[in-house]
Amino acid sequence: MRVITRRKLKEFYSIHADAKSQLESWFREAKIARWKTPADVAAQFPRADFISGNRVVFDIVGNSYRLIVKIHYNTGLVFIRFVGTHAAYDRINAAAI
């Protein structure tokens, strides 16, 4: 998969250093993945949550942080839509970003 854009992850973990290893691990796994369906993502990340618009929510650092991506399964693109604290996640409409 092609992940757009890693910069958002780096900006986040430059402030929240405890998230760096898990975000980098997620990035490496996503980059080599070949997800064609949500079931493919669920097989690799069983705790991921799926919301409307091909968006997937990943828990980072024991649910302290949240990562939301939008996956275009047909083109192999993964767009990072949000990375933030759980409190910040609670204030957004995850299905709309």
Rosetta blueprint (number, residue, H / E / L):
1 M L
2 R E
3 V E
4 I E
5 T L
6 R H
7 R H
8 K H
9 L H
10 K H
11 E H
12 F H
13 Y H
14 S H
15 I H
16 H L
17 A H
18 D H
19 A H
20 K H
21 S H
22 Q H
23 L H
24 E H
25 S H
26 W H
27 F H
28 R H
29 E H
30 A H
31 K H
32 I H
33 A L
34 R L
35 W L
36 K L
37 T L
38 P H
39 A H
40 D H
41 V H
42 A H
43 A H
44 Q H
45 F L
46 P L
47 R L
48 A L
49 D E
50 F E
51 I E
52 S L
53 G L
54 N L
55 R E
56 V E
57 V E
58 F E
59 D E
60 I E
61 V L
62 G L
63 N L
64 S L
65 Y E
66 R E
67 L E
68 I E
69 V E
70 K E
71 I E
72 H E
73 Y L
74 N L
75 T L
76 G L
77 L E
78 V E
79 F E
80 I E
81 R E
82 F E
83 V E
84 G E
85 T E
86 H H
87 A H
88 A H
89 Y H
90 D H
91 R L
92 I L
93 N L
94 A H
95 A H
96 A H
97 I L
